[in-house]
Each structure stands twice: as C-alpha cells, then as structure tokens.
Amino acid sequence: MDDTHGGEHYKNVAGVRNAEGQAHDTALMIRDVAIHNVHYHGPVNIGHAENTNFGTNSGTISQGTASPPAAGNWQFVSNKELNQLLDPIPDASYTRNRKTSPPDSDCFPGTREEVIQDITDWADRPTLFSSDTPHVYWTHGYVSCGKSAISQTLSRKYAEKGRLPASFFFCRNSGDRSRMTKFAVTLASQMVAAIPSTRLFVKAAVKAEPALVTRGVSLATQLERLVYKPFQAVLKRGLILKTLLKGPFLIVIDGLDECEDKEEVKEFINHLLDFFKRHPSIPLRFFITSRVELHIQECLNTDGVLLDDLVTRGSEGDILTFLGTSFLVQAKKDLVIAAYIRGHGQWPTREDMKRLVHHIGGSFIFASIVFKYIIGPLDDSLTPMTRLPLAFNINPGLDGLYAHTLTRSQHLLHFTAVITAIALLFEALPIAGIAELLGIEMFEVLHVLAIRDRGYLV
C-alpha cells in the first residue's frame, strides 16, 4: 500500500501483516507524512512520529514516554532528546535566576552607556568589510567594577536582536559553572535553541563521534565540532543570512577567571584565537570578561584581541546616577525620609552626594552596600539621615567591606560555624554539604549566606 505524501515516503504504513492478517510487532519511524484512506484493524507500534497526520482514527493512538536515543540510534532526534544528550548546565546563561545563580548583576538604567556603546560598535562592525577588526573583546578589571553587569546587559541586548548564540557566566565554587567540564556542550545547546538550523549539524557531530558529549575528547575538539563547525555550516548554506544583515553574532563569556580549570581556560583561549586566524571573515565575535590573572592575561594580551580596562573607564557619573535615582525612589516609599525632606529640603544634599561618590571610588558593589546601609532597615534604631554621615566610616577597600559585613552579621545563628567551615575547608562544599557537615538544616546555612538580601552585602 502506498498512500502517503509529505517530506518522506513510506510503503505499507498500515503495518506488516502475516498470513492471519495480524500486524507484526514492528516499530515504525514516521516523519513529515500524511496518511489517508488506510483501513486496518489491529495494533501498530509507532516508534517515532514527527509532523505526521494520521487522518481519521476510530480507535486510540497511545504515545509512550521516549527515552533519549542511544548513541547509535540517530534516525530521528528531537530538540529535547538532543538537549538530553548534550546535558548542558541549565543556569549558566543570562536567562538564569540571578537570585539563586549569581552573579546577580545588571547595569542600572542610565549607567555604563558609553562602555556599552563602545562594545556594541565593535560587535556590530561587519566582518566582510573589516576583517582586521579583532574577533575577541576582553574587558578586565578588579572585583565589583561592573564586568558582570555589562555582560548581562549585552547578552540581553543581543538576544533581543536574535544575534546571541550563547552566553556563559562562570561562578566560583558553583559546581559545573566553575569548571570547563560542560562548557562546550552548554554553548552548543544554547546555540541550537538560538539558531535552530544548527541542530542537524550538532546532531551529526555527536552521531559521528559520541565521545563529544562524554568528554572523551579535548575541549578544543568539543568546541570545534559542537559550536564552531555547526555555525560555519549554517553560514555556508545561507540559513542565517537574514539575521546576518543586522551584523555579526556575539557569544558572551563572563567571569572567566572564576573557572578553576586554568589549563583548559588557556586551551579555550588559544584555540579560539587560532580559529579566528583560520577564519578571519567569519561573522562571529566573543566578548570575554575577567579579572587580570596571569594565565588569562598571557593568552589574551595579544594581537587579535581588543583590550578594555574597565578600571580606567571613569564611572563617577554612573555612580552619581545610581545613587541619585535610588535615593529618589526610596524617598517616595519611605515615610520617614519623605517627612524629613518636607521639613528640611533636599536629602541627601548635593554636597553629601559629592562626598559619597568620591568615597565610593567607582565600585558599584560598594555603592550598593553604602546605599543599603544608609536606608536600612537595620537593628540600630537609627534613621537614614543619621546613618548617612556614618557611611563615610566604612572602608571602601575589600578588607574594610568584609570587616564591615562580618561585624554586622555576627548575631546570626550559626554564623561563626558556617563562615569558619567555608574558610577552613580544603575543597568547596555545596550548601547541602555544609549543612550536613555542621549538623544543621540547609535553610540555616542559607540564612547566614543570604545576608546580602538584608542590605549588607551585594
């Protein structure tokens, strides 16, 4: 019987019958098929159906729960099954829940506009006419200067443009997010979701070499075959031409210094730079942020990389915008502050704001700490107006920040035990591990570690 039409052609779709007219227990694989005028009574085992119209059915069509296909069973692999095979990190991209998967950073409205514009100008430059433009942009700076906030903003910006194949936010002591173990498969999984036409090529790569998803090959091989070559394949076939008219694609890698696998970090960078040397006109760019650490600097401080020291990018104006807007919003919902302003005029005064900005010195984390300390609520029975002059006693250096935070947190139950365990452990433990070690509940550990939510630490 040949009564089908569609993207593929199948004969005897109603089933294979034996002499008694019964169906053999044969699993059919059906894709892009419409079945009409087929009359058959009896069981048919359909192993997989995709984009298939079965016409009118007077009985019941049952669908079982499919397991991910084995490495050799690749005739049909859905997006979900491919994702299961890749097994990516679910909370590594810019879409993660930043409250539970730090860093919880984003650019405050009206800040870092010049920095973002410079990066955007670089990322949007067509590669066809400017192959000499570096494919890699490295923004570096000390902790808390706003690197992750810029990465978050850029990721969202280019995802909205349809030009973000992937983003990866490393985080120290966060399991797979502090390792290179699932870096390549996570980028590949995100790319398949962002650029669906890459799916077939990623699938073909894993089919040809199943070790790509088991780390049986090098990181460079994983990246080449799961990310770079599939992107090249859809580019060559013109499958992303419409999007390319808007500009090159951008992959964002944040906090590279927080990856524990230093040798593989070097392997990633060196292979990336070599790839772009081999393909100077490919419309793909990488934006990378990190602190300045030797193993990263010695690889990225070279030709083919655009360097940007965020520390030298004056941010006092951005700090002033952040504080001014934040105090204005707080005054509208804090009755104490509102009443003080009605009786005394502007608060904080311009002179107060000038002193605060100078004291903060360009650190957005410190600016947030100072603001939260001033507005409270704390347990000291002081008003925000009384706390403002006391904020100048907080040392803006890291030692001062930690000392201030730890001093104001010692009243928390289990605080000393939790902090001591974290400081003395040879290898980092997850929250559940710390709780088990100390014989307390997970929520009690979280209560200590979540002091940032009570206004002391960002």
Protein Blocks (a to p, Z undefined) as FASTA:
>chain_A
ZZdedjbdcehklopcdfkopacddddddehiacehiacedddddfbdchiaebjafbdc
dddddddddfklmkbccfklmmmmnopafklbfkbcfklmccdddddehiaklmmmmmmm
mmmpcfklmmmbcfbdcddddehilmmmmmmmmmmmmmmnopafbacdddehiljmlcck
lmmmmmmmmmmmmmmmlmmmmmmmmmmmmmlmnopacfklmmmmmmmmmmmmmmmnopmm
mmmmnoccddddehklmpmblmlmmmmmmmmmmmmmmmmmbccdddddddddfklmmmmm
cghiacddfklmccklmmmmmmmmmmmmmmmmmmklmmmmmmnopaddfklmmmmmmmnn
opaklmmmmmmmmnopafkopafklmmmmmmmpcfbfklmmmmmmmmmmmpghklmmmmm
mmmpmbdcdfklmmmmnopafklmmmmmmmmmnopaZZ
